[in-house]
Amino acid sequence: MASSPTRLDTPARRRRNELIRLAMMSETDCEETDLPNNSTQPDRQALFEQVLKRGEALAQTQRNLLQNEVQRRMAEELLLDLESQVKDNIDELTQQVNEVNIQAAELKRAIAMPTPQSTPTRNRILTSSAPSMPDPAKTRPITPLSTPIRTQAGSTITPSRPPPGITLREEDEDEASKGDPIYPGSKSPAYVVYIGKEGKHGVFYAWSTYNDVIGAFSIYQPTCHTHVIRSFSTRQLAHQFYDEFLESGIADLLAEQNPTKDERFIVVEGVAPAAYKNRKSLIMDGLQFRGGVVYRYIGTLEGARSQFNKWKAQGLTQKTYDHRTTF
C-alpha cells in the first residue's frame, strides 16, 4: 500500500487555507457577501481568487515593511560610522595644522633668537621595544575596579599681575616667575609622545633637538596618522600625565602586541569610559592623555561596545575625572 504524500504545513500554506476557509464561510452567509443565494461555480471561484489576491497583497506589504526596516538600520549604522570617520579626520587635520605652525615657528625663531647661555637639562626617553619588568611597588594591577591614580600638580598659586601702564623688562623677572624655558623652535616647554617611531614614547622639553636636548621630532612624525603627541604648558604637568600613562600599564599593553585592524580598546576607568576603535582614539578621546584601566578587544567595534555596555550595566565602569583637563 503506497504511503500518502507528506503534508507541508508551512506558514504560507496555513495562511492560504485560512483564506479559503473564510471564503467558504462567506458562501453560506449571503448577508455578509455580495453573492446571491444562487451563485454559480464561476462566481465562487472569482471570490476565492479575490480573497487570495488580497492575502498575497497583504503578505507583500509585510515583506516591504521588513525590507524597509532592514535598510533603515543599515543606514543608521553607516551614518554612525561616517560620523566617527569625520571626527577622526578633523582630529588628524587639526594636529597636522598644529605641527605645521610649530615647524614654521621653529624656522622663525632659529633665525631671530640668539643662542642662550644656560645649559638645558636633558630629558628622558622610554621605548617600548625592550620594556623592563615593572616594579610591583610602583605599578598598580590592571583590574576593573582598581583605584585611579590622582597625582597632584603642586601647590596652589594665586595669580597676580603688575599695575597697568608700567614698562616690563625681561631682566627684572626672576627665574621662578619665568616658568619653564621654551627653546627655539618650540611652542611649549614640554611635549609627550605617546606613540612614535617603532613604538617609542617619552617626555621631551623641545620640539626639535636643540644643543644637547633631544626633541620630540626625533621619534614623532606628523605625517604618520598613528602617532600621538601632546604639548603641555609646564614640564610638571607633562610628567604627571605621562607617569599616569606608564603606571596604569597602558604603555606595556600597547607594547605587547603590534597594531591590528581588528583590535579595539575598552576603557572601564578613565576620563571617558567607552569602546574605542584604535590606539589613537583610545589615548586622545578615551584617556585624554592620562592613565586608566584598559582592555584590548579583538573583534568588531559593535562587539566591543556590547561588552562595555555589559560591564557598565553591572557597575564595573568608572569615570575618574569630571572635566577635561586644561593642558
Phi, psi and chi 1 to 4 in degrees:
 res  aa     phi    psi   chi1   chi2   chi3   chi4
   1 MET       -  125.6  179.8  176.4  179.6      -
   2 ALA   -73.4  140.8      -      -      -      -
   3 SER   -79.1  148.2   59.0      -      -      -
   4 SER   -70.9  147.2   59.7      -      -      -
   5 PRO   -62.6  146.5   23.3  -34.0      -      -
   6 THR   -69.5  134.7  -57.1      -      -      -
   7 ARG   -85.4  127.0 -180.0 -179.7  179.7 -178.3
   8 LEU   -91.0   99.8  -61.8  178.6      -      -
   9 ASP   -91.5   78.6 -168.8   10.6      -      -
  10 THR  -100.6  162.2   62.0      -      -      -
  11 PRO   -59.2  -37.1  -26.5   33.7      -      -
  12 ALA   -65.9  -41.0      -      -      -      -
  13 ARG   -66.7  -40.7 -178.5 -179.9  -69.7  -84.8
  14 ARG   -63.4  -39.5  -71.6 -163.0  -59.8  -90.4
  15 ARG   -64.8  -41.0 -176.0  168.5   61.3 -107.2
  16 ARG   -63.9  -42.7 -177.4 -175.1 -179.3   92.1
  17 ASN   -63.6  -38.7  -68.1  -19.1      -      -
  18 GLU   -65.4  -39.2  179.4   65.6   16.0      -
  19 LEU   -65.4  -39.4  -65.5  173.5      -      -
  20 ILE   -65.2  -39.6  -65.8  176.0      -      -
  21 ARG   -63.6  -42.1 -175.4 -176.9   66.1   82.7
  22 LEU   -64.4  -37.0  -66.4  175.1      -      -
  23 ALA   -65.8  -39.1      -      -      -      -
  24 MET   -68.2  -35.6  -65.4  178.2   65.4      -
  25 MET   -65.1  -36.7  -68.5  178.0   58.9      -
  26 SER   -66.8  -21.9   63.8      -      -      -
  27 GLU   -68.6  -34.1  179.6 -177.1   -1.6      -
  28 THR   -83.5  -12.9   59.8      -      -      -
  29 ASP  -116.7   94.6 -168.1   -4.5      -      -
  30 CYS   -70.2  -24.8  -63.1      -      -      -
  31 GLU   -72.1  -23.8  -65.1  179.0   -3.3      -
  32 GLU   -97.4    2.4  -63.3  179.7    1.0      -
  33 THR  -127.1  169.5   63.7      -      -      -
  34 ASP   -91.7    0.7  -62.1  -27.2      -      -
  35 LEU   -92.1  141.4  -63.7  176.9      -      -
  36 PRO   -73.6  171.2   26.8  -33.6      -      -
  37 ASN   -63.1  -30.9  -69.4  -28.8      -      -
  38 ASN   -97.7   34.9   58.6   -9.8      -      -
  39 SER   -64.0  143.6   59.9      -      -      -
  40 THR   -90.2  173.4   61.7      -      -      -
  41 GLN   -60.9  -43.0 -178.5   65.3   25.8      -
  42 PRO   -59.4  -35.0  -25.6   35.8      -      -
  43 ASP   -65.8  -43.3  -66.1  -25.8      -      -
  44 ARG   -64.8  -39.0  -70.6 -165.8  -64.2  -89.9
  45 GLN   -63.8  -38.7 -176.9   66.1   26.9      -
  46 ALA   -65.9  -36.4      -      -      -      -
  47 LEU   -65.4  -43.2  176.7   61.0      -      -
  48 PHE   -59.3  -44.8  -68.5  158.5      -      -
  49 GLU   -64.5  -37.2  -68.3  178.3   -4.5      -
  50 GLN   -64.8  -43.6 -178.0 -179.6    7.0      -
  51 VAL   -64.7  -41.6  172.3      -      -      -
  52 LEU   -63.7  -39.4  -68.6  177.0      -      -
  53 LYS   -63.8  -41.6  -72.4 -179.0  179.9  179.1
  54 ARG   -63.9  -40.4  -69.0  179.3  179.9  177.3
  55 GLY   -63.9  -41.8      -      -      -      -
  56 GLU   -65.4  -37.6 -177.8   62.1   27.2      -
  57 ALA   -64.4  -39.7      -      -      -      -
  58 LEU   -64.3  -42.6  177.6   61.5      -      -
  59 ALA   -63.6  -39.4      -      -      -      -
  60 GLN   -65.4  -38.1 -177.1   62.0   37.5      -
  61 THR   -62.2  -41.7  -58.3      -      -      -
  62 GLN   -63.8  -40.7  -67.3  175.8  -17.5      -
  63 ARG   -64.0  -39.4  -72.0 -166.6  -65.9  -91.9
  64 ASN   -64.5  -41.1  -67.4  -21.8      -      -
  65 LEU   -63.1  -41.3  -68.5  175.3      -      -
  66 LEU   -63.3  -43.1  179.3   59.5      -      -
  67 GLN   -64.5  -39.5 -175.9  177.3    5.7      -
  68 ASN   -64.1  -37.1  -67.8  -22.7      -      -
  69 GLU   -66.1  -41.3  177.0   65.6   16.4      -
  70 VAL   -62.8  -43.9  171.5      -      -      -
  71 GLN   -64.5  -36.2  -67.8  177.0   -6.8      -
  72 ARG   -64.7  -42.8 -175.5 -172.8   66.5   80.6
  73 ARG   -66.1  -39.1  -66.3 -175.8  179.6 -179.2
  74 MET   -63.5  -38.6  -67.5  176.6   61.6      -
  75 ALA   -66.0  -38.5      -      -      -      -
  76 GLU   -63.6  -44.0  -72.4 -178.3   -8.4      -
  77 GLU   -63.2  -40.1  -66.1  178.0   -2.4      -
  78 LEU   -65.1  -39.1  179.3   59.4      -      -
  79 LEU   -64.4  -43.0  178.5   60.1      -      -
  80 LEU   -62.0  -41.3  -68.8  175.6      -      -
  81 ASP   -65.6  -40.9 -173.8   61.7      -      -
  82 LEU   -65.3  -40.3  -69.7  175.6      -      -
  83 GLU   -61.5  -41.0  -70.1  178.0  -10.7      -
  84 SER   -64.9  -41.2  177.1      -      -      -
  85 GLN   -64.8  -40.4  -67.2  179.7   11.8      -
  86 VAL   -63.1  -41.3  169.5      -      -      -
  87 LYS   -62.9  -44.2 -177.5  177.8 -178.5  -59.4
  88 ASP   -63.0  -41.6  -70.3  -16.8      -      -
  89 ASN   -64.9  -37.6  -68.7  -25.3      -      -
  90 ILE   -64.9  -43.3  -68.1  175.5      -      -
  91 ASP   -61.1  -43.9  -67.9  -20.2      -      -
  92 GLU   -66.3  -41.0  -67.9  176.5   -0.1      -
  93 LEU   -64.7  -41.7 -178.5   59.8      -      -
  94 THR   -62.0  -42.2  -58.3      -      -      -
  95 GLN   -65.7  -40.4 -171.2  170.0   -4.7      -
  96 GLN   -65.3  -38.9  -69.0  179.2    8.9      -
  97 VAL   -63.3  -41.5  170.4      -      -      -
  98 ASN   -61.6  -40.8  -68.4  -24.2      -      -
  99 GLU   -67.9  -36.9  -59.2  -51.5  -28.6      -
 100 VAL   -63.3  -41.4  170.4      -      -      -
 101 ASN   -63.6  -38.9  -67.0  -25.9      -      -
 102 ILE   -64.9  -43.9  -68.8  174.4      -      -
 103 GLN   -64.8  -37.6  -66.5  179.3   19.7      -
 104 ALA   -65.1  -41.6      -      -      -      -
 105 ALA   -65.4  -34.1      -      -      -      -
 106 GLU   -60.9  -43.3  177.1 -177.6   -5.8      -
 107 LEU   -66.8  -40.9  -65.6  175.9      -      -
 108 LYS   -67.1  -43.4  -67.1  173.3   62.1  177.0
 109 ARG   -72.0  -33.3  -66.8 -175.7 -177.4 -177.8
 110 ALA   -62.7  -29.3      -      -      -      -
 111 ILE   -86.1  -39.9  -63.1  174.1      -      -
 112 ALA   -89.9  -33.7      -      -      -      -
 113 MET   -90.1  140.6  -66.3 -174.5   64.1      -
 114 PRO   -76.2  164.3   27.9  -35.1      -      -
 115 THR   -77.6  124.7  -56.9      -      -      -
 116 PRO   -70.8  155.9   24.5  -32.4      -      -
 117 GLN   -88.6  -20.5  -59.5  -62.3  -35.7      -
 118 SER   -72.5  153.8   59.5      -      -      -
 119 THR   -94.2  115.3  -57.9      -      -      -
 120 PRO   -69.9  159.9   25.6  -33.2      -      -
 121 THR   -87.9  137.0  -56.5      -      -      -
 122 ARG   -73.2  138.7 -176.8 -178.2  -61.8  -85.7
 123 ASN   -91.2  174.8   65.1  -64.4      -      -
 124 ARG  -107.5  149.8   59.0  174.9  175.7  170.0
 125 ILE  -130.8  129.6  -58.9  177.0      -      -
 126 LEU  -114.9  137.8  -59.6 -179.5      -      -
 127 THR  -116.8  151.1   63.5      -      -      -
 128 SER   -97.8    2.4   60.5      -      -      -
 129 SER   -69.8  -32.3   56.2      -      -      -
 130 ALA  -137.8   72.0      -      -      -      -
 131 PRO   -69.4  143.1   25.5  -32.6      -      -
 132 SER   -84.4  163.7   57.5      -      -      -
 133 MET   -68.2  131.4  -66.3  -60.0  -67.3      -
 134 PRO   -69.8  148.4   24.7  -32.6      -      -
 135 ASP   -81.9  119.7 -173.8   -6.0      -      -
 136 PRO   -58.4  -27.0  -21.0   32.0      -      -
 137 ALA   -74.3  -20.7      -      -      -      -
 138 LYS  -110.0  -15.2  -63.2 -178.3  179.9  179.8
 139 THR  -108.4  127.9  -56.3      -      -      -
 140 ARG   -87.1  152.4   64.0  171.7 -177.9  168.3
 141 PRO   -69.3  148.2   25.2  -33.6      -      -
 142 ILE   -88.7   93.1  -54.7  -59.1      -      -
 143 THR  -129.1  153.4   58.5      -      -      -
 144 PRO   -60.7  -23.7  -24.3   33.6      -      -
 145 LEU  -119.6   26.7  -65.5  178.8      -      -
 146 SER   -70.8  153.7   57.8      -      -      -
 147 THR   -74.0  129.0  -56.3      -      -      -
 148 PRO   -69.7  151.3   25.2  -33.7      -      -
 149 ILE   -84.2  132.1  -64.1  176.8      -      -
 150 ARG  -129.0   84.1  -60.9  176.7 -177.0  -90.5
 151 THR   -77.2  132.2  -53.5      -      -      -
 152 GLN   -76.5  139.9  -63.1  -62.3  -33.4      -
 153 ALA   -81.8   -9.5      -      -      -      -
 154 GLY   127.2  179.7      -      -      -      -
 155 SER   -70.7  156.1   58.4      -      -      -
 156 THR   -77.0  134.5  -57.4      -      -      -
 157 ILE  -117.3  126.9  -59.9  176.1      -      -
 158 THR   -80.1  119.0  -58.1      -      -      -
 159 PRO   -69.5  146.8   25.2  -32.9      -      -
 160 SER  -151.9  161.8   61.8      -      -      -
 161 ARG  -146.1  154.6   65.2 -178.3 -176.6 -176.2
 162 PRO   -70.8  164.1   25.2  -34.0      -      -
 163 PRO   -60.4  148.2  -21.1   32.3      -      -
 164 PRO   -69.5  152.6   25.2  -33.2      -      -
 165 GLY    94.6   -2.8      -      -      -      -
 166 ILE   -97.9  161.4   67.1  172.5      -      -
 167 THR   -95.1  129.8  -59.4      -      -      -
 168 LEU  -100.5  141.2  -57.2  178.0      -      -
 169 ARG  -125.9  138.7  -67.0 -178.7  175.9   84.4
 170 GLU   -61.3  -36.2 -176.4  177.0    0.4      -
 171 GLU   -70.4  -15.5   57.1  -92.8   19.8      -
 172 ASP   -78.8  -14.8  -64.5  -24.2      -      -
 173 GLU   -84.5  139.8  -60.6 -177.9   51.0      -
 174 ASP   -84.1  167.3   54.9   19.7      -      -
 175 GLU   -64.3  -34.1  -66.8  -61.8  -33.9      -
 176 ALA   -67.9  -35.9      -      -      -      -
 177 SER   -79.4  -17.8   63.1      -      -      -
 178 LYS   -74.0  -23.7  -70.1 -178.3 -179.6  179.6
 179 GLY    79.4 -167.5      -      -      -      -
 180 ASP   -69.4  139.7  -62.7  -32.6      -      -
 181 PRO   -69.2  149.8   26.4  -34.7      -      -
 182 ILE  -114.3  115.0  -59.6  178.5      -      -
 183 TYR   -79.7  158.6  -64.0  119.1      -      -
 184 PRO   -55.2  135.7  -26.1   34.5      -      -
 185 GLY    89.0   -1.4      -      -      -      -
 186 SER  -115.0  151.1  -56.7      -      -      -
 187 LYS  -102.7  -18.6  -84.2 -166.2  162.0 -175.6
 188 SER  -133.8  158.9  -59.5      -      -      -
 189 PRO   -77.3  -12.8   26.3  -33.6      -      -
 190 ALA  -153.1  146.9      -      -      -      -
 191 TYR  -133.8  147.8  -59.8   87.3      -      -
 192 VAL  -122.3  119.6  176.2      -      -      -
 193 VAL   -93.7  114.6  177.4      -      -      -
 194 TYR   -87.5  -38.0  -69.3   87.3      -      -
 195 ILE  -136.6  118.0  -59.4  178.2      -      -
 196 GLY  -130.3 -158.2      -      -      -      -
 197 LYS   -62.4  134.1  -62.0  176.2 -177.6  178.1
 198 GLU    55.6   29.8  -59.3  175.9   -4.7      -
 199 GLY    76.6   12.2      -      -      -      -
 200 LYS   -74.9  153.9  -64.5  178.7 -179.2  178.8
 201 HIS  -154.3  160.9   48.1   85.3      -      -
 202 GLY   165.5  176.6      -      -      -      -
 203 VAL   -99.9  135.8  178.8      -      -      -
 204 PHE  -130.6  146.8  -62.7   85.0      -      -
 205 TYR  -102.0    4.0  -66.2  158.8      -      -
 206 ALA  -150.9  156.9      -      -      -      -
 207 TRP   -75.8  -52.2  170.3 -109.1      -      -
 208 SER  -114.5  156.5   58.4      -      -      -
 209 THR   -59.7  127.5  -59.8      -      -      -
 210 TYR  -130.4  116.1  177.6   76.3      -      -
 211 ASN    54.8 -118.3  -69.4  -13.1      -      -
 212 ASP  -101.2   14.3   61.9  -16.2      -      -
 213 VAL   -96.4  116.3  178.9      -      -      -
 214 ILE   -75.2  130.2  -58.7  176.6      -      -
 215 GLY   -90.3  160.2      -      -      -      -
 216 ALA   -63.1  -28.3      -      -      -      -
 217 PHE   -64.0  -14.6 -165.9   70.8      -      -
 218 SER   -67.7  -26.7   60.7      -      -      -
 219 ILE  -124.3   -4.3   66.9  170.1      -      -
 220 TYR  -110.2  133.9  173.6   74.7      -      -
 221 GLN  -120.2  112.3 -174.6  175.3   -2.6      -
 222 PRO   -60.0  -29.4  -22.3   32.9      -      -
 223 THR   -80.3   -8.2   57.4      -      -      -
 224 CYS   -89.1  115.9 -175.7      -      -      -
 225 HIS   -70.1  -16.0  -61.5  -34.7      -      -
 226 THR   -89.9  -12.4   59.4      -      -      -
 227 HIS   -76.3  148.4  -71.7 -173.2      -      -
 228 VAL  -133.0  128.9  179.9      -      -      -
 229 ILE  -138.7  154.8 -168.5  172.7      -      -
 230 ARG  -145.8  132.6  177.5   72.4 -129.6 -176.6
 231 SER   -91.9  150.5   61.4      -      -      -
 232 PHE  -131.1  150.1  -69.0   87.2      -      -
 233 SER   -75.9  -21.5   57.0      -      -      -
 234 THR  -139.5  155.6   65.7      -      -      -
 235 ARG   -68.0  -35.2  -65.3  179.7  179.8 -180.0
 236 GLN   -62.0  -43.7 -176.3 -179.9   15.8      -
 237 LEU   -66.4  -37.4 -170.9   62.2      -      -
 238 ALA   -62.8  -44.4      -      -      -      -
 239 HIS   -67.8  -33.8  -76.7  -72.4      -      -
 240 GLN   -61.7  -49.4  173.1 -171.2  -24.3      -
 241 PHE   -67.4  -41.4  -84.5   54.5      -      -
 242 TYR   -66.0  -39.4 -175.9   61.0      -      -
 243 ASP   -64.3  -39.4  -72.2  -17.8      -      -
 244 GLU   -61.6  -41.9  -72.5 -171.8   25.3      -
 245 PHE   -61.1  -41.4  177.9   71.9      -      -
 246 LEU   -74.4  -49.5  -68.4 -179.3      -      -
 247 GLU   -67.4  -25.0  -66.7  173.4    2.5      -
 248 SER   -78.5   -5.0   59.8      -      -      -
 249 GLY    84.9    7.2      -      -      -      -
 250 ILE   -70.8  -37.7  -60.7  172.0      -      -
 251 ALA   -61.4  -40.9      -      -      -      -
 252 ASP   -67.1  -38.4  -65.7  -27.6      -      -
 253 LEU   -61.1  -43.6  173.8   66.1      -      -
 254 LEU   -71.3  -27.3  -60.0 -178.6      -      -
 255 ALA   -80.4  -19.7      -      -      -      -
 256 GLU   -67.9  -34.2  -70.1  174.5   -2.1      -
 257 GLN  -131.9  145.5  -58.0  -71.4  -21.4      -
 258 ASN   -72.0  151.7  -67.3  -34.2      -      -
 259 PRO   -60.6  139.5  -20.8   32.2      -      -
 260 THR  -129.0  160.1   59.0      -      -      -
 261 LYS   -69.7  -25.0  -67.7 -176.9  178.2 -179.7
 262 ASP  -101.1   11.6   60.6  -13.6      -      -
 263 GLU   -87.6  137.5   73.1  171.1    1.3      -
 264 ARG  -127.2  172.3  -41.6  -64.2  171.8 -165.6
 265 PHE  -136.9  136.8  -65.6   91.9      -      -
 266 ILE  -114.8  118.2  -57.2  175.8      -      -
 267 VAL   -95.0  113.6  177.4      -      -      -
 268 VAL   -98.3  -21.9  -66.3      -      -      -
 269 GLU  -136.8  126.6  -70.8 -173.4   26.7      -
 270 GLY   166.9 -170.0      -      -      -      -
 271 VAL   -66.4  -39.9  178.9      -      -      -
 272 ALA  -137.4   81.0      -      -      -      -
 273 PRO   -59.8  129.6  -22.9   33.7      -      -
 274 ALA   178.5 -176.5      -      -      -      -
 275 ALA  -100.6  138.0      -      -      -      -
 276 TYR  -129.5  147.4  -63.3   91.6      -      -
 277 LYS   -85.5  -17.4   67.4  177.1 -175.9  178.2
 278 ASN  -155.1  178.4   52.8   38.9      -      -
 279 ARG   -68.8  -38.7  -58.5 -173.6  177.7 -157.9
 280 LYS   -64.1  -45.7 -174.8  172.7 -176.5  177.6
 281 SER   -64.8  -34.8 -179.8      -      -      -
 282 LEU   -59.0  -51.9  162.1   69.1      -      -
 283 ILE   -72.0  -44.1  -64.2  173.4      -      -
 284 MET   -77.2  -42.3  -64.0  177.9   62.1      -
 285 ASP   -99.8  -47.4  -58.5  -35.9      -      -
 286 GLY   -73.4  -51.1      -      -      -      -
 287 LEU   -91.4  -24.0  -57.4  173.3      -      -
 288 GLN    51.4   48.1  -65.1 -176.4   16.2      -
 289 PHE    71.2   15.2  -52.7   99.6      -      -
 290 ARG  -110.8 -161.8  -51.5 -168.8   73.2  123.6
 291 GLY   -97.8 -176.4      -      -      -      -
 292 GLY   165.6 -171.4      -      -      -      -
 293 VAL  -111.7  120.0  179.0      -      -      -
 294 VAL  -131.7  143.8  177.9      -      -      -
 295 TYR  -121.4  139.0  -69.2   92.0      -      -
 296 ARG   -87.8  129.4 -174.4  170.7 -178.4  -98.7
 297 TYR  -122.5  129.6 -178.7   92.5      -      -
 298 ILE  -103.2  117.2  -58.1  -60.8      -      -
 299 GLY   152.7 -159.6      -      -      -      -
 300 THR   -82.7  161.3   62.8      -      -      -
 301 LEU   -65.8  -34.0 -178.0   58.8      -      -
 302 GLU   -63.4  -39.9  -70.4   72.6   17.1      -
 303 GLY   -64.9  -40.5      -      -      -      -
 304 ALA   -64.2  -39.8      -      -      -      -
 305 ARG   -65.4  -37.9  -72.2  171.7  176.9  167.3
 306 SER   -63.5  -42.4  176.4      -      -      -
 307 GLN   -65.2  -41.3  179.9   61.6   62.6      -
 308 PHE   -62.4  -42.6  170.2   78.3      -      -
 309 ASN   -63.1  -33.6  -69.9  -27.8      -      -
 310 LYS   -64.6  -46.6  -68.8  178.0 -177.8  177.9
 311 TRP   -65.0  -36.9  -75.9  -22.8      -      -
 312 LYS   -65.9  -40.6 -176.9  177.5 -179.5 -179.7
 313 ALA   -64.8  -27.4      -      -      -      -
 314 GLN   -89.0    2.2  -62.7  171.5    1.1      -
 315 GLY    75.6   26.3      -      -      -      -
 316 LEU  -100.2   13.2  -60.7  177.7      -      -
 317 THR  -117.3  154.8   63.0      -      -      -
 318 GLN  -150.3  131.4 -178.7  178.9   -2.0      -
 319 LYS   -91.2  118.3 -174.4  175.2 -178.0  178.8
 320 THR   -87.5  -19.0   53.9      -      -      -
 321 TYR  -136.6  136.9  -63.0   93.7      -      -
 322 ASP   -80.9  -28.7  -67.1  -27.0      -      -
 323 HIS  -131.5  153.4  -56.4  -74.2      -      -
 324 ARG   -69.4  137.0 -171.2 -178.8 -176.7  101.1
 325 THR   -77.9  142.7  -56.9      -      -      -
 326 THR   -83.8  122.6  -58.6      -      -      -
 327 PHE   -85.3      -  -58.6  102.3      -      -
